[in-house]
Amino acid sequence: MVKSIIRAHHILHTPLILTKCHKIFNRRNYYLQSRCIHHLVATLFHLYLLTL
């Protein structure tokens, strides 16, 4: 139950992160870009753990 809620949260959350990241990458803000990449990697890692 909890796993499916977390998975749904990540699936909904990822497009938001990607659109935010897209705007940030257009602005060439390197600090925010690295934060975004870190966030995306963490999200993908969580999704990977949930599929195990």
mmCIF entry with sequence, helices, sheets and N, C-alpha, C, O atoms, coordinates in Angstrom:
data_MODEL
# 
_entry.id   MODEL 
# 
_entity.id                         1 
_entity.type                       polymer 
_entity.pdbx_number_of_molecules   1 
# 
_entity_poly.entity_id                      1 
_entity_poly.type                           'polypeptide(L)' 
_entity_poly.nstd_linkage                   no 
_entity_poly.nstd_monomer                   no 
_entity_poly.pdbx_seq_one_letter_code       MVKSIIRAHHILHTPLILTKCHKIFNRRNYYLQSRCIHHLVATLFHLYLLTL 
_entity_poly.pdbx_seq_one_letter_code_can   MVKSIIRAHHILHTPLILTKCHKIFNRRNYYLQSRCIHHLVATLFHLYLLTL 
_entity_poly.pdbx_strand_id                 A 
# 
loop_
_entity_poly_seq.entity_id 
_entity_poly_seq.num 
_entity_poly_seq.mon_id 
_entity_poly_seq.hetero 
1 1  MET n 
1 2  VAL n 
1 3  LYS n 
1 4  SER n 
1 5  ILE n 
1 6  ILE n 
1 7  ARG n 
1 8  ALA n 
1 9  HIS n 
1 10 HIS n 
1 11 ILE n 
1 12 LEU n 
1 13 HIS n 
1 14 THR n 
1 15 PRO n 
1 16 LEU n 
1 17 ILE n 
1 18 LEU n 
1 19 THR n 
1 20 LYS n 
1 21 CYS n 
1 22 HIS n 
1 23 LYS n 
1 24 ILE n 
1 25 PHE n 
1 26 ASN n 
1 27 ARG n 
1 28 ARG n 
1 29 ASN n 
1 30 TYR n 
1 31 TYR n 
1 32 LEU n 
1 33 GLN n 
1 34 SER n 
1 35 ARG n 
1 36 CYS n 
1 37 ILE n 
1 38 HIS n 
1 39 HIS n 
1 40 LEU n 
1 41 VAL n 
1 42 ALA n 
1 43 THR n 
1 44 LEU n 
1 45 PHE n 
1 46 HIS n 
1 47 LEU n 
1 48 TYR n 
1 49 LEU n 
1 50 LEU n 
1 51 THR n 
1 52 LEU n 
# 
_struct_asym.id          A 
_struct_asym.entity_id   1 
# 
loop_
_struct_conf.conf_type_id 
_struct_conf.id 
_struct_conf.pdbx_PDB_helix_id 
_struct_conf.beg_label_comp_id 
_struct_conf.beg_label_asym_id 
_struct_conf.beg_label_seq_id 
_struct_conf.pdbx_beg_PDB_ins_code 
_struct_conf.end_label_comp_id 
_struct_conf.end_label_asym_id 
_struct_conf.end_label_seq_id 
_struct_conf.pdbx_end_PDB_ins_code 
_struct_conf.beg_auth_comp_id 
_struct_conf.beg_auth_asym_id 
_struct_conf.beg_auth_seq_id 
_struct_conf.end_auth_comp_id 
_struct_conf.end_auth_asym_id 
_struct_conf.end_auth_seq_id 
_struct_conf.pdbx_PDB_helix_class 
_struct_conf.details 
_struct_conf.pdbx_PDB_helix_length 
HELX_P HELX_P1 AA1 VAL A 2  ? ARG A 27 ? VAL A 2  ARG A 27 1 ? 26 
HELX_P HELX_P2 AA2 TYR A 30 ? THR A 51 ? TYR A 30 THR A 51 1 ? 22 
# 
_struct_conf_type.id          HELX_P 
_struct_conf_type.criteria    ? 
_struct_conf_type.reference   ? 
# 
loop_
_atom_site.group_PDB 
_atom_site.id 
_atom_site.type_symbol 
_atom_site.label_atom_id 
_atom_site.label_alt_id 
_atom_site.label_comp_id 
_atom_site.label_asym_id 
_atom_site.label_entity_id 
_atom_site.label_seq_id 
_atom_site.pdbx_PDB_ins_code 
_atom_site.Cartn_x 
_atom_site.Cartn_y 
_atom_site.Cartn_z 
_atom_site.occupancy 
_atom_site.B_iso_or_equiv 
_atom_site.pdbx_formal_charge 
_atom_site.auth_seq_id 
_atom_site.auth_comp_id 
_atom_site.auth_asym_id 
_atom_site.auth_atom_id 
_atom_site.pdbx_PDB_model_num 
ATOM 1   N N  . MET A 1 1  ? 0.837  -1.210 0.000   1.00 0.00 ? 1  MET A N  1 
ATOM 2   C CA . MET A 1 1  ? 0.000  0.000  0.000   1.00 0.00 ? 1  MET A CA 1 
ATOM 3   C C  . MET A 1 1  ? 0.875  1.265  0.000   1.00 0.00 ? 1  MET A C  1 
ATOM 4   O O  . MET A 1 1  ? 0.745  2.134  -0.863  1.00 0.00 ? 1  MET A O  1 
ATOM 5   N N  . VAL A 1 2  ? 1.754  1.337  0.978   1.00 0.00 ? 2  VAL A N  1 
ATOM 6   C CA . VAL A 1 2  ? 2.633  2.508  1.087   1.00 0.00 ? 2  VAL A CA 1 
ATOM 7   C C  . VAL A 1 2  ? 3.508  2.630  -0.158  1.00 0.00 ? 2  VAL A C  1 
ATOM 8   O O  . VAL A 1 2  ? 3.703  3.723  -0.689  1.00 0.00 ? 2  VAL A O  1 
ATOM 9   N N  . LYS A 1 3  ? 4.037  1.478  -0.620  1.00 0.00 ? 3  LYS A N  1 
ATOM 10  C CA . LYS A 1 3  ? 4.902  1.485  -1.813  1.00 0.00 ? 3  LYS A CA 1 
ATOM 11  C C  . LYS A 1 3  ? 4.174  2.056  -3.026  1.00 0.00 ? 3  LYS A C  1 
ATOM 12  O O  . LYS A 1 3  ? 4.748  2.837  -3.785  1.00 0.00 ? 3  LYS A O  1 
ATOM 13  N N  . SER A 1 4  ? 2.915  1.668  -3.210  1.00 0.00 ? 4  SER A N  1 
ATOM 14  C CA . SER A 1 4  ? 2.170  2.157  -4.378  1.00 0.00 ? 4  SER A CA 1 
ATOM 15  C C  . SER A 1 4  ? 1.895  3.649  -4.269  1.00 0.00 ? 4  SER A C  1 
ATOM 16  O O  . SER A 1 4  ? 1.877  4.356  -5.277  1.00 0.00 ? 4  SER A O  1 
ATOM 17  N N  . ILE A 1 5  ? 1.680  4.134  -3.039  1.00 0.00 ? 5  ILE A N  1 
ATOM 18  C CA . ILE A 1 5  ? 1.469  5.580  -2.837  1.00 0.00 ? 5  ILE A CA 1 
ATOM 19  C C  . ILE A 1 5  ? 2.752  6.327  -3.181  1.00 0.00 ? 5  ILE A C  1 
ATOM 20  O O  . ILE A 1 5  ? 2.722  7.348  -3.868  1.00 0.00 ? 5  ILE A O  1 
ATOM 21  N N  . ILE A 1 6  ? 3.885  5.804  -2.694  1.00 0.00 ? 6  ILE A N  1 
ATOM 22  C CA . ILE A 1 6  ? 5.181  6.439  -2.971  1.00 0.00 ? 6  ILE A CA 1 
ATOM 23  C C  . ILE A 1 6  ? 5.454  6.424  -4.472  1.00 0.00 ? 6  ILE A C  1 
ATOM 24  O O  . ILE A 1 6  ? 5.907  7.420  -5.037  1.00 0.00 ? 6  ILE A O  1 
ATOM 25  N N  . ARG A 1 7  ? 5.178  5.294  -5.114  1.00 0.00 ? 7  ARG A N  1 
ATOM 26  C CA . ARG A 1 7  ? 5.411  5.179  -6.557  1.00 0.00 ? 7  ARG A CA 1 
ATOM 27  C C  . ARG A 1 7  ? 4.553  6.199  -7.314  1.00 0.00 ? 7  ARG A C  1 
ATOM 28  O O  . ARG A 1 7  ? 5.044  6.886  -8.210  1.00 0.00 ? 7  ARG A O  1 
ATOM 29  N N  . ALA A 1 8  ? 3.289  6.290  -6.954  1.00 0.00 ? 8  ALA A N  1 
ATOM 30  C CA . ALA A 1 8  ? 2.383  7.248  -7.600  1.00 0.00 ? 8  ALA A CA 1 
ATOM 31  C C  . ALA A 1 8  ? 2.888  8.675  -7.396  1.00 0.00 ? 8  ALA A C  1 
ATOM 32  O O  . ALA A 1 8  ? 2.841  9.494  -8.314  1.00 0.00 ? 8  ALA A O  1 
ATOM 33  N N  . HIS A 1 9  ? 3.368  8.964  -6.192  1.00 0.00 ? 9  HIS A N  1 
ATOM 34  C CA . HIS A 1 9  ? 3.896  10.292 -5.888  1.00 0.00 ? 9  HIS A CA 1 
ATOM 35  C C  . HIS A 1 9  ? 5.067  10.614 -6.800  1.00 0.00 ? 9  HIS A C  1 
ATOM 36  O O  . HIS A 1 9  ? 5.142  11.706 -7.363  1.00 0.00 ? 9  HIS A O  1 
ATOM 37  N N  . HIS A 1 10 ? 5.993  9.649  -6.949  1.00 0.00 ? 10 HIS A N  1 
ATOM 38  C CA . HIS A 1 10 ? 7.165  9.882  -7.794  1.00 0.00 ? 10 HIS A CA 1 
ATOM 39  C C  . HIS A 1 10 ? 6.789  10.043 -9.256  1.00 0.00 ? 10 HIS A C  1 
ATOM 40  O O  . HIS A 1 10 ? 7.344  10.886 -9.960  1.00 0.00 ? 10 HIS A O  1 
ATOM 41  N N  . ILE A 1 11 ? 5.845  9.232  -9.708  1.00 0.00 ? 11 ILE A N  1 
ATOM 42  C CA . ILE A 1 11 ? 5.425  9.304  -11.109 1.00 0.00 ? 11 ILE A CA 1 
ATOM 43  C C  . ILE A 1 11 ? 4.779  10.664 -11.402 1.00 0.00 ? 11 ILE A C  1 
ATOM 44  O O  . ILE A 1 11 ? 4.970  11.228 -12.480 1.00 0.00 ? 11 ILE A O  1 
ATOM 45  N N  . LEU A 1 12 ? 4.025  11.177 -10.452 1.00 0.00 ? 12 LEU A N  1 
ATOM 46  C CA . LEU A 1 12 ? 3.405  12.494 -10.623 1.00 0.00 ? 12 LEU A CA 1 
ATOM 47  C C  . LEU A 1 12 ? 4.428  13.611 -10.473 1.00 0.00 ? 12 LEU A C  1 
ATOM 48  O O  . LEU A 1 12 ? 4.331  14.653 -11.122 1.00 0.00 ? 12 LEU A O  1 
ATOM 49  N N  . HIS A 1 13 ? 5.400  13.382 -9.617  1.00 0.00 ? 13 HIS A N  1 
ATOM 50  C CA . HIS A 1 13 ? 6.379  14.398 -9.268  1.00 0.00 ? 13 HIS A CA 1 
ATOM 51  C C  . HIS A 1 13 ? 7.431  14.600 -10.365 1.00 0.00 ? 13 HIS A C  1 
ATOM 52  O O  . HIS A 1 13 ? 7.880  15.721 -10.600 1.00 0.00 ? 13 HIS A O  1 
ATOM 53  N N  . THR A 1 14 ? 7.818  13.512 -11.031 1.00 0.00 ? 14 THR A N  1 
ATOM 54  C CA . THR A 1 14 ? 8.899  13.567 -12.011 1.00 0.00 ? 14 THR A CA 1 
ATOM 55  C C  . THR A 1 14 ? 8.647  14.557 -13.158 1.00 0.00 ? 14 THR A C  1 
ATOM 56  O O  . THR A 1 14 ? 9.550  15.329 -13.479 1.00 0.00 ? 14 THR A O  1 
ATOM 57  N N  . PRO A 1 15 ? 7.457  14.571 -13.793 1.00 0.00 ? 15 PRO A N  1 
ATOM 58  C CA . PRO A 1 15 ? 7.231  15.559 -14.861 1.00 0.00 ? 15 PRO A CA 1 
ATOM 59  C C  . PRO A 1 15 ? 7.373  16.994 -14.372 1.00 0.00 ? 15 PRO A C  1 
ATOM 60  O O  . PRO A 1 15 ? 7.840  17.859 -15.112 1.00 0.00 ? 15 PRO A O  1 
ATOM 61  N N  . LEU A 1 16 ? 6.973  17.253 -13.128 1.00 0.00 ? 16 LEU A N  1 
ATOM 62  C CA . LEU A 1 16 ? 7.108  18.592 -12.557 1.00 0.00 ? 16 LEU A CA 1 
ATOM 63  C C  . LEU A 1 16 ? 8.574  18.968 -12.434 1.00 0.00 ? 16 LEU A C  1 
ATOM 64  O O  . LEU A 1 16 ? 8.970  20.085 -12.768 1.00 0.00 ? 16 LEU A O  1 
ATOM 65  N N  . ILE A 1 17 ? 9.378  18.024 -11.950 1.00 0.00 ? 17 ILE A N  1 
ATOM 66  C CA . ILE A 1 17 ? 10.816 18.265 -11.822 1.00 0.00 ? 17 ILE A CA 1 
ATOM 67  C C  . ILE A 1 17 ? 11.413 18.529 -13.199 1.00 0.00 ? 17 ILE A C  1 
ATOM 68  O O  . ILE A 1 17 ? 12.206 19.454 -13.373 1.00 0.00 ? 17 ILE A O  1 
ATOM 69  N N  . LEU A 1 18 ? 11.027 17.714 -14.171 1.00 0.00 ? 18 LEU A N  1 
ATOM 70  C CA . LEU A 1 18 ? 11.585 17.854 -15.520 1.00 0.00 ? 18 LEU A CA 1 
ATOM 71  C C  . LEU A 1 18 ? 11.238 19.198 -16.145 1.00 0.00 ? 18 LEU A C  1 
ATOM 72  O O  . LEU A 1 18 ? 12.091 19.813 -16.784 1.00 0.00 ? 18 LEU A O  1 
ATOM 73  N N  . THR A 1 19 ? 10.020 19.660 -15.977 1.00 0.00 ? 19 THR A N  1 
ATOM 74  C CA . THR A 1 19 ? 9.652  20.958 -16.560 1.00 0.00 ? 19 THR A CA 1 
ATOM 75  C C  . THR A 1 19 ? 10.377 22.096 -15.849 1.00 0.00 ? 19 THR A C  1 
ATOM 76  O O  . THR A 1 19 ? 10.805 23.062 -16.480 1.00 0.00 ? 19 THR A O  1 
ATOM 77  N N  . LYS A 1 20 ? 10.514 21.971 -14.510 1.00 0.00 ? 20 LYS A N  1 
ATOM 78  C CA . LYS A 1 20 ? 11.274 22.961 -13.750 1.00 0.00 ? 20 LYS A CA 1 
ATOM 79  C C  . LYS A 1 20 ? 12.719 22.971 -14.211 1.00 0.00 ? 20 LYS A C  1 
ATOM 80  O O  . LYS A 1 20 ? 13.305 24.031 -14.431 1.00 0.00 ? 20 LYS A O  1 
ATOM 81  N N  . CYS A 1 21 ? 13.291 21.776 -14.358 1.00 0.00 ? 21 CYS A N  1 
ATOM 82  C CA . CYS A 1 21 ? 14.684 21.636 -14.785 1.00 0.00 ? 21 CYS A CA 1 
ATOM 83  C C  . CYS A 1 21 ? 14.892 22.241 -16.157 1.00 0.00 ? 21 CYS A C  1 
ATOM 84  O O  . CYS A 1 21 ? 15.905 22.894 -16.407 1.00 0.00 ? 21 CYS A O  1 
ATOM 85  N N  . HIS A 1 22 ? 13.955 22.029 -17.032 1.00 0.00 ? 22 HIS A N  1 
ATOM 86  C CA . HIS A 1 22 ? 14.054 22.556 -18.387 1.00 0.00 ? 22 HIS A CA 1 
ATOM 87  C C  . HIS A 1 22 ? 14.184 24.075 -18.361 1.00 0.00 ? 22 HIS A C  1 
ATOM 88  O O  . HIS A 1 22 ? 15.008 24.649 -19.074 1.00 0.00 ? 22 HIS A O  1 
ATOM 89  N N  . LYS A 1 23 ? 13.365 24.722 -17.534 1.00 0.00 ? 23 LYS A N  1 
ATOM 90  C CA . LYS A 1 23 ? 13.421 26.186 -17.398 1.00 0.00 ? 23 LYS A CA 1 
ATOM 91  C C  . LYS A 1 23 ? 14.761 26.626 -16.809 1.00 0.00 ? 23 LYS A C  1 
ATOM 92  O O  . LYS A 1 23 ? 15.358 27.609 -17.248 1.00 0.00 ? 23 LYS A O  1 
ATOM 93  N N  . ILE A 1 24 ? 15.218 25.874 -15.804 1.00 0.00 ? 24 ILE A N  1 
ATOM 94  C CA . ILE A 1 24 ? 16.481 26.207 -15.141 1.00 0.00 ? 24 ILE A CA 1 
ATOM 95  C C  . ILE A 1 24 ? 17.654 26.061 -16.110 1.00 0.00 ? 24 ILE A C  1 
ATOM 96  O O  . ILE A 1 24 ? 18.554 26.901 -16.134 1.00 0.00 ? 24 ILE A O  1 
ATOM 97  N N  . PHE A 1 25 ? 17.638 24.988 -16.911 1.00 0.00 ? 25 PHE A N  1 
ATOM 98  C CA . PHE A 1 25 ? 18.727 24.772 -17.862 1.00 0.00 ? 25 PHE A CA 1 
ATOM 99  C C  . PHE A 1 25 ? 18.768 25.876 -18.908 1.00 0.00 ? 25 PHE A C  1 
ATOM 100 O O  . PHE A 1 25 ? 19.840 26.226 -19.401 1.00 0.00 ? 25 PHE A O  1 
ATOM 101 N N  . ASN A 1 26 ? 17.626 26.418 -19.243 1.00 0.00 ? 26 ASN A N  1 
ATOM 102 C CA . ASN A 1 26 ? 17.587 27.540 -20.188 1.00 0.00 ? 26 ASN A CA 1 
ATOM 103 C C  . ASN A 1 26 ? 18.219 28.792 -19.594 1.00 0.00 ? 26 ASN A C  1 
ATOM 104 O O  . ASN A 1 26 ? 18.739 29.639 -20.320 1.00 0.00 ? 26 ASN A O  1 
ATOM 105 N N  . ARG A 1 27 ? 18.171 28.903 -18.260 1.00 0.00 ? 27 ARG A N  1 
ATOM 106 C CA . ARG A 1 27 ? 18.725 30.085 -17.597 1.00 0.00 ? 27 ARG A CA 1 
ATOM 107 C C  . ARG A 1 27 ? 20.222 29.982 -17.318 1.00 0.00 ? 27 ARG A C  1 
ATOM 108 O O  . ARG A 1 27 ? 20.853 30.973 -16.948 1.00 0.00 ? 27 ARG A O  1 
ATOM 109 N N  . ARG A 1 28 ? 20.795 28.788 -17.492 1.00 0.00 ? 28 ARG A N  1 
ATOM 110 C CA . ARG A 1 28 ? 22.222 28.560 -17.263 1.00 0.00 ? 28 ARG A CA 1 
ATOM 111 C C  . ARG A 1 28 ? 22.640 28.823 -15.810 1.00 0.00 ? 28 ARG A C  1 
ATOM 112 O O  . ARG A 1 28 ? 23.710 29.372 -15.545 1.00 0.00 ? 28 ARG A O  1 
ATOM 113 N N  . ASN A 1 29 ? 21.779 28.421 -14.889 1.00 0.00 ? 29 ASN A N  1 
ATOM 114 C CA . ASN A 1 29 ? 22.121 28.552 -13.470 1.00 0.00 ? 29 ASN A CA 1 
ATOM 115 C C  . ASN A 1 29 ? 22.725 27.221 -13.011 1.00 0.00 ? 29 ASN A C  1 
ATOM 116 O O  . ASN A 1 29 ? 22.001 26.251 -12.784 1.00 0.00 ? 29 ASN A O  1 
ATOM 117 N N  . TYR A 1 30 ? 24.042 27.181 -12.879 1.00 0.00 ? 30 TYR A N  1 
ATOM 118 C CA . TYR A 1 30 ? 24.733 25.911 -12.641 1.00 0.00 ? 30 TYR A CA 1 
ATOM 119 C C  . TYR A 1 30 ? 24.430 25.306 -11.272 1.00 0.00 ? 30 TYR A C  1 
ATOM 120 O O  . TYR A 1 30 ? 24.361 24.084 -11.140 1.00 0.00 ? 30 TYR A O  1 
ATOM 121 N N  . TYR A 1 31 ? 24.249 26.146 -10.253 1.00 0.00 ? 31 TYR A N  1 
ATOM 122 C CA . TYR A 1 31 ? 23.898 25.636 -8.931  1.00 0.00 ? 31 TYR A CA 1 
ATOM 123 C C  . TYR A 1 31 ? 22.553 24.910 -8.978  1.00 0.00 ? 31 TYR A C  1 
ATOM 124 O O  . TYR A 1 31 ? 22.428 23.794 -8.473  1.00 0.00 ? 31 TYR A O  1 
ATOM 125 N N  . LEU A 1 32 ? 21.558 25.539 -9.580  1.00 0.00 ? 32 LEU A N  1 
ATOM 126 C CA . LEU A 1 32 ? 20.230 24.930 -9.680  1.00 0.00 ? 32 LEU A CA 1 
ATOM 127 C C  . LEU A 1 32 ? 20.242 23.713 -10.594 1.00 0.00 ? 32 LEU A C  1 
ATOM 128 O O  . LEU A 1 32 ? 19.514 22.750 -10.355 1.00 0.00 ? 32 LEU A O  1 
ATOM 129 N N  . GLN A 1 33 ? 21.065 23.750 -11.638 1.00 0.00 ? 33 GLN A N  1 
ATOM 130 C CA . GLN A 1 33 ? 21.181 22.604 -12.541 1.00 0.00 ? 33 GLN A CA 1 
ATOM 131 C C  . GLN A 1 33 ? 21.693 21.378 -11.790 1.00 0.00 ? 33 GLN A C  1 
ATOM 132 O O  . GLN A 1 33 ? 21.170 20.277 -11.962 1.00 0.00 ? 33 GLN A O  1 
ATOM 133 N N  . SER A 1 34 ? 22.720 21.571 -10.953 1.00 0.00 ? 34 SER A N  1 
ATOM 134 C CA . SER A 1 34 ? 23.266 20.428 -10.219 1.00 0.00 ? 34 SER A CA 1 
ATOM 135 C C  . SER A 1 34 ? 22.253 19.911 -9.202  1.00 0.00 ? 34 SER A C  1 
ATOM 136 O O  . SER A 1 34 ? 22.164 18.706 -8.970  1.00 0.00 ? 34 SER A O  1 
ATOM 137 N N  . ARG A 1 35 ? 21.486 20.826 -8.593  1.00 0.00 ? 35 ARG A N  1 
ATOM 138 C CA . ARG A 1 35 ? 20.422 20.418 -7.671  1.00 0.00 ? 35 ARG A CA 1 
ATOM 139 C C  . ARG A 1 35 ? 19.384 19.576 -8.411  1.00 0.00 ? 35 ARG A C  1 
ATOM 140 O O  . ARG A 1 35 ? 18.923 18.555 -7.900  1.00 0.00 ? 35 ARG A O  1 
ATOM 141 N N  . CYS A 1 36 ? 19.027 20.009 -9.607  1.00 0.00 ? 36 CYS A N  1 
ATOM 142 C CA . CYS A 1 36 ? 18.040 19.302 -10.422 1.00 0.00 ? 36 CYS A CA 1 
ATOM 143 C C  . CYS A 1 36 ? 18.500 17.910 -10.799 1.00 0.00 ? 36 CYS A C  1 
ATOM 144 O O  . CYS A 1 36 ? 17.749 16.939 -10.695 1.00 0.00 ? 36 CYS A O  1 
ATOM 145 N N  . ILE A 1 37 ? 19.744 17.828 -11.237 1.00 0.00 ? 37 ILE A N  1 
ATOM 146 C CA . ILE A 1 37 ? 20.293 16.529 -11.627 1.00 0.00 ? 37 ILE A CA 1 
ATOM 147 C C  . ILE A 1 37 ? 20.286 15.596 -10.426 1.00 0.00 ? 37 ILE A C  1 
ATOM 148 O O  . ILE A 1 37 ? 19.907 14.430 -10.535 1.00 0.00 ? 37 ILE A O  1 
ATOM 149 N N  . HIS A 1 38 ? 20.711 16.120 -9.278  1.00 0.00 ? 38 HIS A N  1 
ATOM 150 C CA . HIS A 1 38 ? 20.720 15.326 -8.047  1.00 0.00 ? 38 HIS A CA 1 
ATOM 151 C C  . HIS A 1 38 ? 19.317 14.822 -7.725  1.00 0.00 ? 38 HIS A C  1 
ATOM 152 O O  . HIS A 1 38 ? 19.136 13.658 -7.366  1.00 0.00 ? 38 HIS A O  1 
ATOM 153 N N  . HIS A 1 39 ? 18.333 15.696 -7.854  1.00 0.00 ? 39 HIS A N  1 
ATOM 154 C CA . HIS A 1 39 ? 16.939 15.362 -7.559  1.00 0.00 ? 39 HIS A CA 1 
ATOM 155 C C  . HIS A 1 39 ? 16.412 14.283 -8.509  1.00 0.00 ? 39 HIS A C  1 
ATOM 156 O O  . HIS A 1 39 ? 15.734 13.347 -8.086  1.00 0.00 ? 39 HIS A O  1 
ATOM 157 N N  . LEU A 1 40 ? 16.729 14.427 -9.780  1.00 0.00 ? 40 LEU A N  1 
ATOM 158 C CA . LEU A 1 40 ? 16.297 13.432 -10.764 1.00 0.00 ? 40 LEU A CA 1 
ATOM 159 C C  . LEU A 1 40 ? 16.931 12.074 -10.512 1.00 0.00 ? 40 LEU A C  1 
ATOM 160 O O  . LEU A 1 40 ? 16.263 11.045 -10.606 1.00 0.00 ? 40 LEU A O  1 
ATOM 161 N N  . VAL A 1 41 ? 18.215 12.071 -10.193 1.00 0.00 ? 41 VAL A N  1 
ATOM 162 C CA . VAL A 1 41 ? 18.912 10.816 -9.909  1.00 0.00 ? 41 VAL A CA 1 
ATOM 163 C C  . VAL A 1 41 ? 18.304 10.155 -8.677  1.00 0.00 ? 41 VAL A C  1 
ATOM 164 O O  . VAL A 1 41 ? 18.079 8.945  -8.663  1.00 0.00 ? 41 VAL A O  1 
ATOM 165 N N  . ALA A 1 42 ? 18.039 10.949 -7.646  1.00 0.00 ? 42 ALA A N  1 
ATOM 166 C CA . ALA A 1 42 ? 17.430 10.417 -6.424  1.00 0.00 ? 42 ALA A CA 1 
ATOM 167 C C  . ALA A 1 42 ? 16.049 9.829  -6.717  1.00 0.00 ? 42 ALA A C  1 
ATOM 168 O O  . ALA A 1 42 ? 15.705 8.764  -6.204  1.00 0.00 ? 42 ALA A O  1 
ATOM 169 N N  . THR A 1 43 ? 15.264 10.516 -7.537  1.00 0.00 ? 43 THR A N  1 
ATOM 170 C CA . THR A 1 43 ? 13.921 10.041 -7.890  1.00 0.00 ? 43 THR A CA 1 
ATOM 171 C C  . THR A 1 43 ? 13.998 8.731  -8.665  1.00 0.00 ? 43 THR A C  1 
ATOM 172 O O  . THR A 1 43 ? 13.248 7.796  -8.385  1.00 0.00 ? 43 THR A O  1 
ATOM 173 N N  . LEU A 1 44 ? 14.902 8.663  -9.635  1.00 0.00 ? 44 LEU A N  1 
ATOM 174 C CA . LEU A 1 44 ? 15.072 7.435  -10.414 1.00 0.00 ? 44 LEU A CA 1 
ATOM 175 C C  . LEU A 1 44 ? 15.532 6.291  -9.521  1.00 0.00 ? 44 LEU A C  1 
ATOM 176 O O  . LEU A 1 44 ? 15.092 5.153  -9.688  1.00 0.00 ? 44 LEU A O  1 
ATOM 177 N N  . PHE A 1 45 ? 16.415 6.591  -8.573  1.00 0.00 ? 45 PHE A N  1 
ATOM 178 C CA . PHE A 1 45 ? 16.905 5.586  -7.650  1.00 0.00 ? 45 PHE A CA 1 
ATOM 179 C C  . PHE A 1 45 ? 15.765 5.056  -6.777  1.00 0.00 ? 45 PHE A C  1 
ATOM 180 O O  . PHE A 1 45 ? 15.664 3.851  -6.546  1.00 0.00 ? 45 PHE A O  1 
ATOM 181 N N  . HIS A 1 46 ? 14.912 5.956  -6.296  1.00 0.00 ? 46 HIS A N  1 
ATOM 182 C CA . HIS A 1 46 ? 13.745 5.537  -5.505  1.00 0.00 ? 46 HIS A CA 1 
ATOM 183 C C  . HIS A 1 46 ? 12.828 4.636  -6.314  1.00 0.00 ? 46 HIS A C  1 
ATOM 184 O O  . HIS A 1 46 ? 12.365 3.609  -5.817  1.00 0.00 ? 46 HIS A O  1 
ATOM 185 N N  . LEU A 1 47 ? 12.565 5.017  -7.562  1.00 0.00 ? 47 LEU A N  1 
ATOM 186 C CA . LEU A 1 47 ? 11.710 4.194  -8.425  1.00 0.00 ? 47 LEU A CA 1 
ATOM 187 C C  . LEU A 1 47 ? 12.327 2.818  -8.648  1.00 0.00 ? 47 LEU A C  1 
ATOM 188 O O  . LEU A 1 47 ? 11.622 1.809  -8.672  1.00 0.00 ? 47 LEU A O  1 
ATOM 189 N N  . TYR A 1 48 ? 13.653 2.787  -8.812  1.00 0.00 ? 48 TYR A N  1 
ATOM 190 C CA . TYR A 1 48 ? 14.357 1.519  -8.992  1.00 0.00 ? 48 TYR A CA 1 
ATOM 191 C C  . TYR A 1 48 ? 14.197 0.641  -7.744  1.00 0.00 ? 48 TYR A C  1 
ATOM 192 O O  . TYR A 1 48 ? 13.924 -0.555 -7.854  1.00 0.00 ? 48 TYR A O  1 
ATOM 193 N N  . LEU A 1 49 ? 14.365 1.233  -6.571  1.00 0.00 ? 49 LEU A N  1 
ATOM 194 C CA . LEU A 1 49 ? 14.221 0.471  -5.326  1.00 0.00 ? 49 LEU A CA 1 
ATOM 195 C C  . LEU A 1 49 ? 12.807 -0.071 -5.162  1.00 0.00 ? 49 LEU A C  1 
ATOM 196 O O  . LEU A 1 49 ? 12.614 -1.173 -4.649  1.00 0.00 ? 49 LEU A O  1 
ATOM 197 N N  . LEU A 1 50 ? 11.829 0.700  -5.594  1.00 0.00 ? 50 LEU A N  1 
ATOM 198 C CA . LEU A 1 50 ? 10.429 0.262  -5.480  1.00 0.00 ? 50 LEU A CA 1 
ATOM 199 C C  . LEU A 1 50 ? 10.104 -0.912 -6.394  1.00 0.00 ? 50 LEU A C  1 
ATOM 200 O O  . LEU A 1 50 ? 9.188  -1.686 -6.117  1.00 0.00 ? 50 LEU A O  1 
ATOM 201 N N  . THR A 1 51 ? 10.856 -1.043 -7.483  1.00 0.00 ? 51 THR A N  1 
ATOM 202 C CA . THR A 1 51 ? 10.570 -2.143 -8.413  1.00 0.00 ? 51 THR A CA 1 
ATOM 203 C C  . THR A 1 51 ? 11.240 -3.448 -7.986  1.00 0.00 ? 51 THR A C  1 
ATOM 204 O O  . THR A 1 51 ? 10.920 -4.511 -8.519  1.00 0.00 ? 51 THR A O  1 
ATOM 205 N N  . LEU A 1 52 ? 12.160 -3.378 -7.035  1.00 0.00 ? 52 LEU A N  1 
ATOM 206 C CA . LEU A 1 52 ? 12.855 -4.594 -6.569  1.00 0.00 ? 52 LEU A CA 1 
ATOM 207 C C  . LEU A 1 52 ? 11.909 -5.522 -5.815  1.00 0.00 ? 52 LEU A C  1 
ATOM 208 O O  . LEU A 1 52 ? 12.325 -6.586 -5.355  1.00 0.00 ? 52 LEU A O  1 
# 
